[in-house]
Amino acid sequence: MLKNIYDTLMGNTTISITSFLLPVFSALLLGLFLALIFKLKRRSSSSFIGTLAILPAVVCVVIMAVNGNIGAGVAVAGTFSLVRFRSAQGSASEIAAIFIAMTVGLLTGMGFIIYAALFLLIIGIAMFLFSEIGLGTENSELKRSLRVVIPEDLNYAEVFEEDFKQYTTSHRLISSKTAEMGSIFKLTYEIHLRDASSEKALIDAIRCKNGNLAILSTTVMPKETPEL
């Protein structure tokens, strides 16, 4: 009786409890290590770091569940496709992190735990070295979301170009909208300052051209920035 209940709960599988728990806990530990790497070397949200920590274990269990079953594999692929189209695109480093986490989960799910650990160790060392030499990274402390209010008669397409060339290494206009019955424009730029001291100089230069209307410089993303 008890054996029948056990067989029913466990399903038709040859995977023992030990064979199931060892890869899952290994994937969790490796996922936690990967999350710590990205927390130290990248500025990512807490939710992304938490997701990164558990993703290898999730993929690991999926691989063990599929285990050569073509029908289950097709269903899993369809599920991942739905998740892809229902989620917002992340940055390049976040997309790379997701692929790394999925690779770790695949390796542990297939039983290659040592190879998964070696793979993650190699990737971690490479990321650390690339970060130290500045390859593929940028100084996020100099990134700003800049919001500027200008009068309607000012041509915002060209008026600040010289100032941006002088005080920033890159800039782009994110959005523009009218307000106050069309008497003013509210502009949002994404800029990268040349150095920390450039911020005040840039704001002073813009103030001279926008008639001392409101200017807001912040490190948060435009969608999170409070209205002017």
Secondary structure as the mmCIF struct_conf table of DSSP 4:
data_model
#
loop_
_struct_conf.conf_type_id
_struct_conf.id
_struct_conf.beg_label_comp_id
_struct_conf.beg_label_asym_id
_struct_conf.beg_label_seq_id
_struct_conf.end_label_comp_id
_struct_conf.end_label_asym_id
_struct_conf.end_label_seq_id
HELX_RH_AL_P HELX_RH_AL_P1 LEU A 2 MET A 10
BEND BEND1 ASN A 12 ASN A 12
HELX_RH_AL_P HELX_RH_AL_P2 ILE A 17 LYS A 41
BEND BEND2 ARG A 42 ARG A 42
HELX_RH_AL_P HELX_RH_AL_P3 SER A 46 VAL A 66
TURN_TY1_P TURN_TY1_P1 ASN A 67 GLY A 68
HELX_RH_AL_P HELX_RH_AL_P4 ILE A 70 ARG A 86
BEND BEND3 SER A 87 SER A 87
HELX_RH_AL_P HELX_RH_AL_P5 ALA A 92 GLY A 109
TURN_TY1_P TURN_TY1_P2 MET A 110 GLY A 111
HELX_RH_AL_P HELX_RH_AL_P6 ILE A 113 ILE A 133
TURN_TY1_P TURN_TY1_P3 GLY A 134 GLY A 136
HELX_RH_3T_P HELX_RH_3T_P1 SER A 140 LEU A 142
STRN STRN1 LYS A 143 PRO A 151
TURN_TY1_P TURN_TY1_P4 GLU A 152 ASP A 153
BEND BEND4 LEU A 154 LEU A 154
TURN_TY1_P TURN_TY1_P5 TYR A 156 PHE A 160
HELX_RH_AL_P HELX_RH_AL_P7 GLU A 161 TYR A 167
STRN STRN2 THR A 168 ALA A 179
TURN_TY1_P TURN_TY1_P6 GLU A 180 SER A 183
STRN STRN3 ILE A 184 LEU A 193
BEND BEND5 ARG A 194 ASP A 195
TURN_TY1_P TURN_TY1_P7 ALA A 196 SER A 197
HELX_RH_AL_P HELX_RH_AL_P8 SER A 198 ASN A 210
TURN_TY1_P TURN_TY1_P8 GLY A 211 ASN A 212
STRN STRN4 ILE A 215 THR A 218
BEND BEND6 THR A 219 VAL A 220
HELX_RH_3T_P HELX_RH_3T_P2 PRO A 222 GLU A 224
BEND BEND7 THR A 225 THR A 225
HELX_LH_PP_P HELX_LH_PP_P1 PRO A 226 GLU A 227
#
